[in-house]
Amino acid sequence: MTKWKKIFSTVFVSSLTAALLVGCGSDSSAPKDNGGDTPSASATLTAIKDRDKLVAGVKYDTNLFGLKDPASGKVAGFDIDIAKALAKELTGDENKIEFKEVTSSTRIPMLNKGDIDIIIATMTITEKRREEVNFSDVYFQAGQSLLVKKGSDITGVDKLDGKTVLAVKGATSGKNVKEKAPGVKVLEFANYAEAFTALKSGKGDALTTDNSILLGMAAQDPNYVLAGDPFSDEPYGIASKKGDDEFTKTLNDFLKGLKDSGEYNKIYKKWFKEDPK
């Protein structure tokens, strides 16, 4: 019996035991239904098994992590390859996966509604977000930075006073840059594509988000460069339904196995052209 069949068998036996207890008239002493706010252990694994497919919320507008090709309709990137590896681990086939587009502001609501099983979308682990979702261990380490046009007088976060900086709604970037440069004006957009377009059309002096995402933008247009050193710590985690701790353990085991096998290094080098630091 494979590792995942054992997990799913355990879930089935637990569910059967609960059903028998209800049939025996165990009412006042039995746990009350919580209205579905917190899933039972391994609820996500059971859902994946039942549909024989992983549903992942990913970015469609973030070069190097999740970018959709308008010609082919396919989405590709580092997050996409990690998600495919997870699908293979859970179902035996990396193609048994469905990608759904999320943005920084829609990803948690989509997870909580049950539209997706996981969020793997350049999502920084924060204590506030932990109140709404479970996070895996860190799978990518980033830091917030600035993207400016070549020749800009902005050389770092200390040069932002009186400037207009563009950010994305639902991300931590706007709040972070205001803390570092109180005199800055922040304009927020729905996604990174809109924010980058706004920067190129002169609606702001700089765009701020994680350096990993900005590198992808700079790769698309060499007229733009990163300015200064990162000024925040942005550890990315895979988010899943709040309270499904068994699935979080599954994700952590998966990430450890991916790194131990060397597969993580291969995926990282494929997209970033260097070994992980």
TORROPA-448333 format. One record per residue (C-alpha): residue in three letters; x, y, z. Coordinates in steps of 0.1 Angstrom, whole numbers, padded with zeros to 4 digits, always signed. Example, Ala and Ser with C-alpha at 12.3 -4.5 7.8 and 13.67 -1.06 7.14 Angstrom:
<sites>
ala+0123-0045+0078 ser+0137-0011+0071 
</sites>
This chain:
<sites>
met+0000+0000+0000 thr+0014+0034-0010 lys+0018+0063+0015 trp-0012+0082+0001 lys-0035+0051+0000 lys-0027+0046+0037 ile-0037+0082+0044 phe-0069+0079+0025 ser-0077+0046+0041 thr-0073+0062+0076 val-0097+0090+0066 phe-0123+0064+0054 val-0121+0043+0086 ser-0124+0075+0107 ser-0155+0086+0088 leu-0170+0051+0091 thr-0164+0051+0129 ala-0181+0085+0132 ala-0211+0072+0113 leu-0215+0042+0135 leu-0214+0063+0166 val-0242+0085+0153 gly-0262+0053+0144 cys-0259+0041+0180 gly-0276+0072+0193 ser-0246+0090+0206 asp-0261+0125+0206 ser-0255+0148+0236 ser-0220+0136+0241 ala-0210+0137+0204 pro-0191+0168+0190 lys-0215+0192+0174 asp-0212+0202+0138 asn-0193+0234+0134 gly-0211+0246+0103 gly-0181+0237+0081 asp-0159+0266+0092 thr-0131+0243+0101 pro-0126+0211+0080 ser-0120+0177+0096 ala-0085+0162+0094 ser-0075+0153+0059 ala-0107+0169+0044 thr-0086+0183+0016 leu-0069+0150+0008 thr-0103+0133+0007 ala-0116+0159-0018 ile-0085+0155-0040 lys-0089+0117-0040 asp-0126+0119-0048 arg-0121+0141-0079 asp-0087+0125-0087 lys-0073+0160-0092 leu-0055+0188-0074 val-0070+0223-0079 ala-0043+0250-0074 gly-0048+0288-0072 val-0019+0304-0091 lys-0009+0337-0106 tyr-0013+0342-0143 asp+0005+0375-0145 thr+0038+0369-0127 asn+0067+0361-0149 leu+0090+0333-0135 phe+0063+0321-0111 gly+0030+0319-0129 leu+0025+0335-0164 lys-0001+0326-0189 asp+0008+0325-0226 pro-0020+0342-0245 ala-0012+0322-0276 ser-0012+0287-0261 gly-0034+0294-0231 lys-0008+0275-0209 val+0005+0289-0176 ala+0041+0283-0166 gly+0066+0292-0139 phe+0083+0281-0107 asp+0050+0279-0087 ile+0034+0260-0115 asp+0062+0233-0115 ile+0060+0230-0077 ala+0023+0225-0080 lys+0027+0199-0107 ala+0052+0180-0085 leu+0026+0180-0057 ala-0001+0167-0080 lys+0022+0138-0090 glu+0029+0131-0054 leu-0008+0130-0045 thr-0023+0114-0076 gly+0006+0097-0094 asp+0003+0120-0124 glu+0015+0157-0126 asn-0012+0163-0152 lys-0040+0156-0128 ile-0041+0193-0118 glu-0064+0222-0126 phe-0051+0257-0124 lys-0073+0286-0114 glu-0062+0322-0116 val-0059+0341-0083 thr-0047+0376-0074 ser-0034+0389-0041 ser-0069+0400-0031 thr-0089+0370-0044 arg-0067+0340-0033 ile-0079+0337+0003 pro-0116+0341-0004 met-0113+0315-0032 leu-0096+0291-0008 asn-0122+0296+0019 lys-0151+0291-0006 gly-0136+0258-0016 asp-0129+0268-0052 ile-0092+0257-0048 asp-0073+0232-0026 ile-0041+0253-0023 ile-0027+0287-0029 ile+0007+0286-0045 ala+0010+0322-0057 thr+0040+0341-0043 met+0022+0343-0010 thr+0042+0357+0020 ile+0037+0339+0053 thr+0024+0365+0079 glu+0008+0361+0113 lys-0023+0379+0101 arg-0028+0356+0072 arg-0023+0326+0096 glu-0056+0336+0112 glu-0073+0327+0079 val-0052+0299+0064 asn-0028+0272+0072 phe+0007+0276+0057 ser+0033+0251+0048 asp+0070+0255+0055 val+0088+0281+0035 tyr+0093+0270-0002 phe+0109+0302-0015 gln+0126+0331+0002 ala+0121+0366-0013 gly+0125+0402-0002 gln+0106+0434-0011 ser+0124+0458-0035 leu+0118+0485-0061 leu+0115+0485-0099 val+0124+0518-0117 lys+0132+0530-0152 lys+0169+0530-0161 gly+0184+0563-0151 ser+0160+0570-0123 asp+0172+0590-0093 ile+0156+0564-0070 thr+0185+0542-0058 gly+0167+0527-0028 val+0138+0530-0004 asp+0155+0560+0013 lys+0150+0580-0019 leu+0112+0577-0021 asp+0102+0608-0001 gly+0076+0627-0022 lys+0075+0599-0049 thr+0046+0579-0061 val+0050+0541-0058 leu+0028+0515-0074 ala+0017+0483-0057 val-0009+0456-0059 lys-0041+0453-0038 gly-0041+0425-0012 ala-0003+0423-0010 thr+0018+0435+0019 ser+0039+0457-0003 gly+0020+0490+0000 lys+0020+0488+0038 asn+0057+0478+0040 val+0069+0507+0018 lys+0049+0533+0037 glu+0065+0521+0069 lys+0100+0525+0054 ala+0092+0558+0036 pro+0063+0576+0053 gly+0064+0605+0027 val+0056+0582-0002 lys+0023+0581-0021 val+0010+0546-0029 leu-0013+0537-0058 glu-0026+0501-0058 phe-0038+0481-0088 ala-0056+0448-0092 asn-0027+0428-0104 tyr+0010+0430-0114 ala+0003+0434-0151 glu-0018+0465-0145 ala+0008+0479-0121 phe+0037+0474-0145 thr+0017+0489-0174 ala+0010+0519-0151 leu+0047+0523-0143 lys+0056+0522-0180 ser+0030+0549-0188 gly+0044+0572-0161 lys+0017+0569-0134 gly+0043+0563-0108 asp+0080+0566-0101 ala+0086+0530-0090 leu+0068+0497-0085 thr+0073+0477-0054 thr+0067+0441-0046 asp+0090+0411-0040 asn+0123+0411-0057 ser+0116+0377-0073 ile+0085+0391-0090 leu+0103+0423-0101 leu+0131+0403-0117 gly+0105+0387-0139 met+0093+0422-0150 ala+0128+0433-0157 ala+0134+0402-0178 gln+0103+0412-0199 asp+0115+0448-0204 pro+0153+0456-0200 asn+0145+0493-0197 tyr+0136+0486-0161 val+0159+0476-0133 leu+0158+0468-0096 ala+0169+0497-0073 gly+0187+0492-0040 asp+0187+0463-0016 pro+0156+0443-0004 phe+0140+0460+0026 ser+0118+0432+0039 asp+0117+0395+0045 glu+0092+0377+0023 pro+0090+0339+0029 tyr+0066+0322+0006 gly+0044+0293+0018 ile+0017+0271+0002 ala-0016+0280+0018 ser-0044+0256+0025 lys-0077+0255+0044 lys-0075+0267+0080 gly-0076+0239+0104 asp-0067+0210+0080 asp-0035+0203+0099 glu-0032+0168+0084 phe-0030+0183+0049 thr-0004+0209+0061 lys+0017+0180+0073 thr+0014+0163+0039 leu+0026+0195+0023 asn+0056+0198+0046 asp+0065+0161+0039 phe+0062+0168+0002 leu+0085+0198+0003 lys+0111+0180+0024 gly+0110+0151-0001 leu+0113+0174-0030 lys+0144+0191-0016 asp+0160+0158-0004 ser+0156+0143-0038 gly+0172+0172-0056 glu+0141+0179-0077 tyr+0136+0213-0060 asn+0170+0224-0070 lys+0163+0214-0106 ile+0130+0234-0107 tyr+0147+0264-0091 lys+0176+0264-0115 lys+0153+0260-0145 trp+0136+0294-0137 phe+0162+0314-0119 lys+0194+0301-0137 glu+0212+0295-0104 asp+0212+0272-0074 pro+0191+0281-0044 lys+0209+0302-0018 
</sites>
